[in-house]
Amino acid sequence: MIDTQLLRSDLDDIAARLATRGHRFERDAFLSLENERKGLQARTQALQAARNVQAKNIGQAKGKGEDAAPLMAEAARINAELEAHESKL
């Protein structure tokens, strides 16, 4: 098994070494998937931060006796999107 960190850092060398063993490495496909992973990871982190802010806002609204239903609905939407991104990662 190839270490993913090594693969990311020394892609051309890994591809050449695999070629000597008779394996063809799809460099473009790997780079495409890697870019998609990076985008998903960034979006997941942004959603986690938004979820934390939303949880704080809900707590503040409840503490003041305000209606937190709209905030909770937004939090549910964020959680659903976050779950989808995490499963895809």
C-alpha positions in Angstrom: 0.0 0.0 0.0 1.3 3.5 -0.9 1.3 6.1 1.8 -1.0 8.9 0.7 1.3 11.6 2.1 4.2 10.2 0.1 2.0 10.0 -2.9 1.0 13.7 -2.6 4.5 14.9 -2.1 6.4 12.8 -4.7 3.8 11.9 -7.3 6.2 11.6 -10.3 8.6 9.3 -8.5 5.8 7.0 -7.3 4.4 6.9 -10.9 7.8 6.0 -12.3 8.4 3.3 -9.7 5.0 1.8 -10.4 5.7 1.8 -14.1 8.8 -0.3 -13.5 6.6 -2.9 -11.8 4.2 -3.0 -14.7 1.4 -0.7 -13.3 0.0 2.3 -15.0 -0.7 5.3 -12.7 -3.5 7.6 -13.7 -1.8 10.8 -12.7 -4.6 13.1 -14.0 -7.3 11.1 -12.3 -5.4 11.2 -9.0 -4.9 14.9 -9.2 -8.6 15.5 -10.0 -9.7 13.4 -7.0 -7.1 15.1 -4.8 -8.5 18.5 -5.8 -12.0 17.4 -5.1 -10.9 16.1 -1.7 -9.3 19.4 -0.8 -12.4 21.3 -1.8 -14.6 18.9 0.2 -12.3 19.2 3.2 -12.3 23.0 3.1 -16.1 23.1 2.8 -16.4 20.6 5.6 -14.3 22.7 7.9 -16.3 25.8 7.0 -19.5 24.0 7.8 -18.1 22.8 11.1 -17.2 26.4 12.0 -20.7 27.6 11.0 -22.3 24.8 13.1 -20.3 26.0 16.1 -21.4 29.6 15.6 -25.0 28.5 15.1 -24.9 26.5 18.3 -23.6 29.5 20.2 -26.4 31.7 18.7 -29.1 29.2 19.6 -27.8 29.0 23.2 -27.8 32.8 23.4 -31.3 33.1 22.0 -32.7 30.5 24.4 -30.9 32.2 27.3 -32.7 35.4 26.4 -36.0 33.6 26.0 -36.2 34.3 22.3 -37.6 32.0 19.6 -34.7 29.9 18.4 -36.7 27.9 15.8 -35.3 29.7 12.8 -31.8 29.3 14.1 -32.4 25.6 14.8 -33.7 25.1 11.3 -30.5 26.6 9.8 -28.5 24.4 12.2 -30.3 21.4 10.9 -29.6 22.4 7.3 -25.9 22.9 8.1 -25.7 19.5 9.9 -27.3 17.7 6.9 -24.9 19.3 4.5 -22.0 18.5 6.8 -23.0 14.9 7.1 -23.1 14.6 3.3 -19.7 16.1 2.9 -18.2 14.0 5.6 -19.5 10.8 4.1 -18.2 11.8 0.7 -14.8 12.5 2.2 
